[in-house]
Amino acid sequence: MSACNTPMPSLLIISAWLLAVACHANTSDIEPTTACNYLAAAGLRTTTYRQQADGSYQCISPHVDVGTNPGSNGALNNIAYSVIGTTTSIDHIQLAIDVNNPSEAKAIHRRLKDLSNVLAGKLHSDLPTALQDAIATGNNIKAQIEKRGIAVLRKDRPDKSYEVKVIFD
């Protein structure tokens, strides 16, 4: 039977399936193990998704150093990836950078922006310019994209270092 002769109910079912695959409403409908592997090819391989002491489930990558000169606290800038949720679903996916040497901040922010775009693609979204700008500069912002919450949160520390998280809900 050719595509032109396909009965209408089949087309409706196929269309509904394609829509469901193309648009995740939020991270809770993604298989945790799949999400844990989203950034493995980019060097952020995570632990096994497992229960933590607080009862949550998560997989976490080691902190990966970016840069060559440590900050005043003795640490290099670094990036990490985590997936947090329950036994069978995800509450949120998070990328975090520690900017320990602000003079090398540009490179780590670029890496955060690039990996955030990779994650957005895996989640079938595009990051708007305002979010990309906030990631590049470390400014706080919250947005809603295709029913998915995305936040960029910055926390400054007394030693002039800071943390920036990009959180996909």
C-alpha positions as CSV (number, residue, x, y, z in Angstrom):
1,M,0.0,0.0,0.0
2,S,1.5,3.4,-0.9
3,A,1.6,6.3,1.5
4,C,-1.2,8.0,-0.4
5,N,-3.4,5.0,0.2
6,T,-2.6,4.8,4.0
7,P,-5.8,4.9,6.0
8,M,-6.3,8.2,7.9
9,P,-6.3,6.6,11.5
10,S,-2.8,5.3,10.8
11,L,-1.6,8.8,9.8
12,L,-3.1,10.3,13.0
13,I,-1.3,7.7,15.2
14,I,2.0,8.3,13.4
15,S,1.6,12.0,13.6
16,A,0.8,11.8,17.3
17,W,3.8,9.6,17.9
18,L,6.2,12.0,16.0
19,L,4.9,14.9,18.0
20,A,5.4,13.1,21.2
21,V,9.0,12.1,20.2
22,A,9.8,15.6,19.0
23,C,8.6,17.6,22.0
24,H,9.4,16.5,25.5
25,A,7.1,18.5,27.9
26,N,9.9,18.4,30.6
27,T,12.7,16.3,31.8
28,S,10.5,13.9,33.7
29,D,9.7,11.9,30.6
30,I,13.4,11.1,29.8
31,E,15.0,7.8,30.8
32,P,17.6,8.7,33.5
33,T,20.3,6.4,32.1
34,T,19.9,8.1,28.7
35,A,20.2,11.6,30.2
36,C,23.3,10.5,32.2
37,N,25.1,9.7,28.9
38,Y,24.1,12.9,27.0
39,L,27.5,14.5,27.5
40,A,29.8,11.5,27.7
41,A,31.2,12.1,24.3
42,A,32.1,15.7,25.4
43,G,34.2,14.3,28.3
44,L,31.6,14.5,31.0
45,R,31.0,10.8,31.7
46,T,28.9,10.3,34.8
47,T,28.6,7.8,37.6
48,T,25.8,5.2,37.5
49,Y,22.4,6.7,38.2
50,R,21.8,5.5,41.8
51,Q,20.2,6.5,45.1
52,Q,22.1,9.0,47.3
53,A,22.1,9.4,51.1
54,D,19.3,12.0,50.9
55,G,17.0,9.6,49.0
56,S,17.3,11.3,45.6
57,Y,18.8,9.5,42.6
58,Q,21.5,11.0,40.6
59,C,24.5,10.5,38.3
60,I,27.3,13.0,38.4
61,S,30.4,13.6,36.3
62,P,33.8,14.4,38.0
63,H,34.7,18.0,37.9
64,V,36.7,18.6,34.7
65,D,39.4,21.3,34.8
66,V,39.3,24.0,32.2
67,G,42.2,26.4,32.2
68,T,45.8,26.4,33.2
69,N,46.2,28.8,36.1
70,P,44.5,28.3,39.5
71,G,42.7,31.1,41.2
72,S,43.5,32.6,44.6
73,N,41.8,29.6,46.3
74,G,44.3,27.2,44.5
75,A,41.7,25.6,42.2
76,L,41.4,25.6,38.5
77,N,38.1,26.6,36.8
78,N,36.1,23.4,36.2
79,I,32.8,22.1,34.9
80,A,30.5,19.2,36.0
81,Y,27.3,17.6,34.8
82,S,24.6,15.9,36.8
83,V,21.1,14.4,36.4
84,I,18.9,14.4,39.5
85,G,15.5,12.7,40.0
86,T,13.7,9.6,41.4
87,T,14.1,5.9,40.7
88,T,12.5,6.2,37.2
89,S,12.2,9.9,36.3
90,I,14.3,13.0,36.2
91,D,13.6,16.2,38.2
92,H,16.3,18.2,36.5
93,I,19.5,18.1,34.5
94,Q,22.3,20.5,35.5
95,L,25.6,21.8,34.2
96,A,27.7,23.7,36.7
97,I,31.0,25.6,36.4
98,D,33.2,26.8,39.2
99,V,35.1,29.9,38.1
100,N,38.0,30.0,40.5
101,N,40.3,32.1,38.3
102,P,38.1,35.0,36.9
103,S,40.9,36.0,34.5
104,E,40.3,32.7,32.6
105,A,36.5,32.9,32.9
106,K,35.8,33.5,29.2
107,A,36.9,29.9,28.2
108,I,34.9,28.2,30.9
109,H,31.8,30.2,30.1
110,R,32.2,29.4,26.4
111,R,32.4,25.7,27.3
112,L,29.3,26.0,29.5
113,K,27.4,27.7,26.6
114,D,28.5,25.1,24.1
115,L,27.5,22.1,26.3
116,S,24.2,23.9,27.2
117,N,23.5,24.0,23.5
118,V,24.3,20.3,23.2
119,L,21.9,19.5,26.1
120,A,19.2,21.7,24.6
121,G,19.5,19.8,21.3
122,K,19.2,16.5,23.1
123,L,16.1,17.9,24.8
124,H,14.7,19.0,21.4
125,S,15.0,22.7,22.2
126,D,17.0,25.7,21.1
127,L,18.5,28.1,23.6
128,P,17.3,31.6,22.8
129,T,19.8,34.4,22.5
130,A,18.9,35.8,26.0
131,L,19.8,32.5,27.7
132,Q,23.0,32.1,25.7
133,D,24.0,35.6,26.6
134,A,23.3,34.9,30.3
135,I,25.4,31.8,30.2
136,A,28.3,33.6,28.5
137,T,28.2,36.4,31.1
138,G,27.1,34.5,34.2
139,N,23.9,36.5,34.7
140,N,20.8,35.1,36.4
141,I,17.8,34.4,34.2
142,K,14.9,32.0,34.1
143,A,12.9,31.1,31.0
144,Q,10.3,28.7,29.8
145,I,10.9,27.0,26.4
146,E,8.3,24.5,25.1
147,K,7.0,23.9,28.6
148,R,10.5,23.3,29.9
149,G,12.0,25.5,32.6
150,I,15.6,26.6,32.1
151,A,17.5,28.7,34.6
152,V,21.0,30.2,34.7
153,L,21.9,30.8,38.4
154,R,25.1,32.5,39.6
155,K,26.4,32.4,43.2
156,D,29.3,34.6,44.1
157,R,31.8,33.6,46.8
158,P,33.8,35.9,49.2
159,D,37.1,35.0,47.5
160,K,35.9,36.5,44.1
161,S,35.3,33.0,42.7
162,Y,31.8,32.0,41.7
163,E,29.6,29.2,40.5
164,V,27.2,29.3,37.5
165,K,24.5,26.5,37.0
166,V,22.4,25.9,34.0
167,I,19.4,23.9,35.1
168,F,16.9,22.2,32.7
169,D,13.6,21.2,34.4
